[in-house]
Amino acid sequence: MNDPSTLGFALTYAGTLGVAALMFLAQVIAFTGLLVLAGTTSLLAWIGHVIMHRLSR
C-alpha cells in the first residue's frame, strides 16, 4: 500500500509547477508589453522630431 502522504507531495509539487508556469507567463506578457511601450514611445518621438524639423524650416 502506498504512503498516504504521497498524494499530498504530488499535489504540492504540481501546484508549485503551476504557480511557476503562471509567473513565467506573466513575465513574458510584461516583457512584451514593455517592448511595445518602448517601440511606441520611440515612434512617437521620431514623429515629433520630424514635425519639429519641418516646422523650423
A tleap script that builds the chain and sets N, CA, C and O, in Angstrom:
source leaprc.protein.ff14SB
mol = sequence {
  NMET ASN ASP PRO SER THR LEU GLY PHE ALA
  LEU THR TYR ALA GLY THR LEU GLY VAL ALA
  ALA LEU MET PHE LEU ALA GLN VAL ILE ALA
  PHE THR GLY LEU LEU VAL LEU ALA GLY THR
  THR SER LEU LEU ALA TRP ILE GLY HIE VAL
  ILE MET HIE ARG LEU SER CARG
}
set mol.1.N position { 0.844 -1.184 0.000 }
set mol.1.CA position { 0.000 0.000 0.000 }
set mol.1.C position { 0.889 1.246 0.000 }
set mol.1.O position { 1.916 1.291 0.676 }
set mol.2.N position { 0.476 2.253 -0.768 }
set mol.2.CA position { 1.262 3.480 -0.876 }
set mol.2.C position { 1.138 4.316 0.379 }
set mol.2.O position { 0.178 4.210 1.143 }
set mol.3.N position { 2.135 5.142 0.560 }
set mol.3.CA position { 2.137 6.072 1.684 }
set mol.3.C position { 1.056 7.133 1.439 }
set mol.3.O position { 1.006 7.695 0.345 }
set mol.4.N position { 0.192 7.424 2.417 }
set mol.4.CA position { -0.883 8.400 2.187 }
set mol.4.C position { -0.373 9.820 1.913 }
set mol.4.O position { -1.087 10.632 1.326 }
set mol.5.N position { 0.834 10.112 2.329 }
set mol.5.CA position { 1.333 11.476 2.104 }
set mol.5.C position { 1.863 11.667 0.684 }
set mol.5.O position { 2.192 12.787 0.293 }
set mol.6.N position { 1.949 10.584 -0.090 }
set mol.6.CA position { 2.440 10.692 -1.463 }
set mol.6.C position { 1.545 11.594 -2.301 }
set mol.6.O position { 2.040 12.390 -3.099 }
set mol.7.N position { 0.237 11.474 -2.127 }
set mol.7.CA position { -0.689 12.323 -2.873 }
set mol.7.C position { -0.493 13.785 -2.505 }
set mol.7.O position { -0.528 14.664 -3.366 }
set mol.8.N position { -0.287 14.033 -1.222 }
set mol.8.CA position { -0.047 15.412 -0.786 }
set mol.8.C position { 1.218 15.991 -1.397 }
set mol.8.O position { 1.237 17.146 -1.823 }
set mol.9.N position { 2.272 15.191 -1.438 }
set mol.9.CA position { 3.519 15.654 -2.045 }
set mol.9.C position { 3.339 15.903 -3.546 }
set mol.9.O position { 3.852 16.884 -4.083 }
set mol.10.N position { 2.616 15.018 -4.209 }
set mol.10.CA position { 2.396 15.167 -5.654 }
set mol.10.C position { 1.583 16.424 -5.947 }
set mol.10.O position { 1.890 17.157 -6.888 }
set mol.11.N position { 0.555 16.676 -5.153 }
set mol.11.CA position { -0.259 17.882 -5.365 }
set mol.11.C position { 0.530 19.148 -5.064 }
set mol.11.O position { 0.377 20.159 -5.748 }
set mol.12.N position { 1.371 19.089 -4.045 }
set mol.12.CA position { 2.206 20.245 -3.721 }
set mol.12.C position { 3.185 20.526 -4.853 }
set mol.12.O position { 3.390 21.678 -5.235 }
set mol.13.N position { 3.784 19.474 -5.384 }
set mol.13.CA position { 4.723 19.630 -6.495 }
set mol.13.C position { 4.014 20.176 -7.730 }
set mol.13.O position { 4.525 21.079 -8.392 }
set mol.14.N position { 2.847 19.635 -8.038 }
set mol.14.CA position { 2.090 20.106 -9.195 }
set mol.14.C position { 1.652 21.559 -9.005 }
set mol.14.O position { 1.679 22.346 -9.951 }
set mol.15.N position { 1.254 21.910 -7.797 }
set mol.15.CA position { 0.875 23.294 -7.528 }
set mol.15.C position { 2.043 24.242 -7.682 }
set mol.15.O position { 1.891 25.343 -8.210 }
set mol.16.N position { 3.212 23.815 -7.222 }
set mol.16.CA position { 4.412 24.644 -7.363 }
set mol.16.C position { 4.759 24.852 -8.826 }
set mol.16.O position { 5.089 25.965 -9.236 }
set mol.17.N position { 4.686 23.785 -9.618 }
set mol.17.CA position { 4.957 23.920 -11.055 }
set mol.17.C position { 3.915 24.809 -11.734 }
set mol.17.O position { 4.242 25.577 -12.639 }
set mol.18.N position { 2.659 24.700 -11.292 }
set mol.18.CA position { 1.610 25.542 -11.866 }
set mol.18.C position { 1.837 27.014 -11.577 }
set mol.18.O position { 1.674 27.860 -12.456 }
set mol.19.N position { 2.212 27.315 -10.351 }
set mol.19.CA position { 2.484 28.715 -9.988 }
set mol.19.C position { 3.705 29.225 -10.741 }
set mol.19.O position { 3.717 30.369 -11.197 }
set mol.20.N position { 4.725 28.395 -10.877 }
set mol.20.CA position { 5.919 28.800 -11.631 }
set mol.20.C position { 5.574 29.072 -13.092 }
set mol.20.O position { 6.082 30.027 -13.680 }
set mol.21.N position { 4.720 28.246 -13.681 }
set mol.21.CA position { 4.315 28.457 -15.073 }
set mol.21.C position { 3.520 29.759 -15.218 }
set mol.21.O position { 3.711 30.500 -16.183 }
set mol.22.N position { 2.643 30.031 -14.274 }
set mol.22.CA position { 1.881 31.286 -14.325 }
set mol.22.C position { 2.787 32.500 -14.158 }
set mol.22.O position { 2.594 33.515 -14.827 }
set mol.23.N position { 3.771 32.401 -13.272 }
set mol.23.CA position { 4.712 33.509 -13.088 }
set mol.23.C position { 5.537 33.738 -14.351 }
set mol.23.O position { 5.791 34.881 -14.731 }
set mol.24.N position { 5.955 32.650 -15.002 }
set mol.24.CA position { 6.716 32.780 -16.245 }
set mol.24.C position { 5.862 33.430 -17.332 }
set mol.24.O position { 6.337 34.300 -18.062 }
set mol.25.N position { 4.617 33.012 -17.438 }
set mol.25.CA position { 3.714 33.597 -18.431 }
set mol.25.C position { 3.503 35.087 -18.161 }
set mol.25.O position { 3.478 35.893 -19.091 }
set mol.26.N position { 3.353 35.444 -16.898 }
set mol.26.CA position { 3.177 36.856 -16.549 }
set mol.26.C position { 4.428 37.660 -16.896 }
set mol.26.O position { 4.322 38.804 -17.339 }
set mol.27.N position { 5.610 37.077 -16.701 }
set mol.27.CA position { 6.843 37.769 -17.061 }
set mol.27.C position { 6.941 37.972 -18.570 }
set mol.27.O position { 7.371 39.032 -19.026 }
set mol.28.N position { 6.552 36.978 -19.339 }
set mol.28.CA position { 6.585 37.103 -20.792 }
set mol.28.C position { 5.620 38.195 -21.253 }
set mol.28.O position { 5.952 38.994 -22.129 }
set mol.29.N position { 4.440 38.226 -20.667 }
set mol.29.CA position { 3.454 39.256 -21.030 }
set mol.29.C position { 3.961 40.644 -20.646 }
set mol.29.O position { 3.821 41.591 -21.420 }
set mol.30.N position { 4.546 40.769 -19.460 }
set mol.30.CA position { 5.069 42.067 -19.020 }
set mol.30.C position { 6.221 42.523 -19.917 }
set mol.30.O position { 6.293 43.698 -20.278 }
set mol.31.N position { 7.116 41.612 -20.278 }
set mol.31.CA position { 8.238 41.962 -21.147 }
set mol.31.C position { 7.750 42.382 -22.527 }
set mol.31.O position { 8.263 43.340 -23.105 }
set mol.32.N position { 6.762 41.670 -23.054 }
set mol.32.CA position { 6.192 42.033 -24.350 }
set mol.32.C position { 5.533 43.408 -24.277 }
set mol.32.O position { 5.670 44.219 -25.193 }
set mol.33.N position { 4.823 43.662 -23.192 }
set mol.33.CA position { 4.199 44.975 -23.021 }
set mol.33.C position { 5.226 46.093 -22.945 }
set mol.33.O position { 5.015 47.173 -23.498 }
set mol.34.N position { 6.331 45.839 -22.266 }
set mol.34.CA position { 7.380 46.849 -22.186 }
set mol.34.C position { 8.026 47.102 -23.548 }
set mol.34.O position { 8.343 48.242 -23.889 }
set mol.35.N position { 8.220 46.036 -24.323 }
set mol.35.CA position { 8.779 46.221 -25.659 }
set mol.35.C position { 7.829 47.028 -26.546 }
set mol.35.O position { 8.271 47.892 -27.303 }
set mol.36.N position { 6.543 46.750 -26.454 }
set mol.36.CA position { 5.558 47.512 -27.238 }
set mol.36.C position { 5.546 48.966 -26.792 }
set mol.36.O position { 5.491 49.867 -27.629 }
set mol.37.N position { 5.596 49.209 -25.489 }
set mol.37.CA position { 5.621 50.580 -24.973 }
set mol.37.C position { 6.872 51.323 -25.432 }
set mol.37.O position { 6.795 52.486 -25.827 }
set mol.38.N position { 8.019 50.659 -25.382 }
set mol.38.CA position { 9.265 51.293 -25.823 }
set mol.38.C position { 9.222 51.601 -27.316 }
set mol.38.O position { 9.657 52.672 -27.738 }
set mol.39.N position { 8.706 50.680 -28.112 }
set mol.39.CA position { 8.606 50.914 -29.547 }
set mol.39.C position { 7.655 52.049 -29.885 }
set mol.39.O position { 7.939 52.866 -30.761 }
set mol.40.N position { 6.528 52.098 -29.192 }
set mol.40.CA position { 5.554 53.167 -29.420 }
set mol.40.C position { 6.133 54.518 -29.039 }
set mol.40.O position { 5.953 55.500 -29.758 }
set mol.41.N position { 6.830 54.569 -27.907 }
set mol.41.CA position { 7.456 55.818 -27.463 }
set mol.41.C position { 8.505 56.274 -28.454 }
set mol.41.O position { 8.582 57.459 -28.777 }
set mol.42.N position { 9.318 55.339 -28.944 }
set mol.42.CA position { 10.348 55.679 -29.919 }
set mol.42.C position { 9.726 56.207 -31.206 }
set mol.42.O position { 10.210 57.182 -31.779 }
set mol.43.N position { 8.664 55.569 -31.654 }
set mol.43.CA position { 7.985 56.009 -32.869 }
set mol.43.C position { 7.391 57.403 -32.694 }
set mol.43.O position { 7.512 58.247 -33.583 }
set mol.44.N position { 6.756 57.644 -31.561 }
set mol.44.CA position { 6.178 58.968 -31.305 }
set mol.44.C position { 7.256 60.039 -31.211 }
set mol.44.O position { 7.061 61.159 -31.683 }
set mol.45.N position { 8.391 59.706 -30.605 }
set mol.45.CA position { 9.491 60.668 -30.521 }
set mol.45.C position { 10.034 60.983 -31.911 }
set mol.45.O position { 10.346 62.136 -32.211 }
set mol.46.N position { 10.148 59.957 -32.764 }
set mol.46.CA position { 10.640 60.174 -34.120 }
set mol.46.C position { 9.665 61.042 -34.913 }
set mol.46.O position { 10.091 61.938 -35.642 }
set mol.47.N position { 8.366 60.788 -34.779 }
set mol.47.CA position { 7.355 61.602 -35.471 }
set mol.47.C position { 7.417 63.045 -34.993 }
set mol.47.O position { 7.346 63.978 -35.793 }
set mol.48.N position { 7.551 63.221 -33.671 }
set mol.48.CA position { 7.675 64.578 -33.138 }
set mol.48.C position { 8.917 65.282 -33.649 }
set mol.48.O position { 8.881 66.476 -33.945 }
set mol.49.N position { 10.010 64.551 -33.754 }
set mol.49.CA position { 11.248 65.133 -34.269 }
set mol.49.C position { 11.083 65.564 -35.722 }
set mol.49.O position { 11.539 66.644 -36.096 }
set mol.50.N position { 10.438 64.738 -36.548 }
set mol.50.CA position { 10.220 65.072 -37.949 }
set mol.50.C position { 9.299 66.284 -38.057 }
set mol.50.O position { 9.545 67.161 -38.885 }
set mol.51.N position { 8.270 66.356 -37.263 }
set mol.51.CA position { 7.347 67.500 -37.322 }
set mol.51.C position { 8.058 68.779 -36.904 }
set mol.51.O position { 7.904 69.818 -37.546 }
set mol.52.N position { 8.831 68.706 -35.834 }
set mol.52.CA position { 9.549 69.914 -35.379 }
set mol.52.C position { 10.605 70.340 -36.400 }
set mol.52.O position { 10.838 71.536 -36.573 }
set mol.53.N position { 11.237 69.404 -37.068 }
set mol.53.CA position { 12.230 69.741 -38.075 }
set mol.53.C position { 11.592 70.430 -39.269 }
set mol.53.O position { 12.162 71.366 -39.830 }
set mol.54.N position { 10.418 69.970 -39.654 }
set mol.54.CA position { 9.725 70.597 -40.793 }
set mol.54.C position { 9.182 71.982 -40.434 }
set mol.54.O position { 9.134 72.873 -41.283 }
set mol.55.N position { 8.776 72.158 -39.176 }
set mol.55.CA position { 8.239 73.461 -38.766 }
set mol.55.C position { 9.338 74.493 -38.618 }
set mol.55.O position { 9.070 75.688 -38.744 }
set mol.56.N position { 10.568 74.071 -38.354 }
set mol.56.CA position { 11.646 75.024 -38.151 }
set mol.56.C position { 12.190 75.572 -39.465 }
set mol.56.O position { 12.933 76.553 -39.456 }
set mol.57.N position { 11.843 74.974 -40.574 }
set mol.57.CA position { 12.329 75.462 -41.873 }
set mol.57.C position { 11.617 76.691 -42.329 }
set mol.57.O position { 11.916 77.217 -43.401 }
savepdb mol mol.pdb
quit
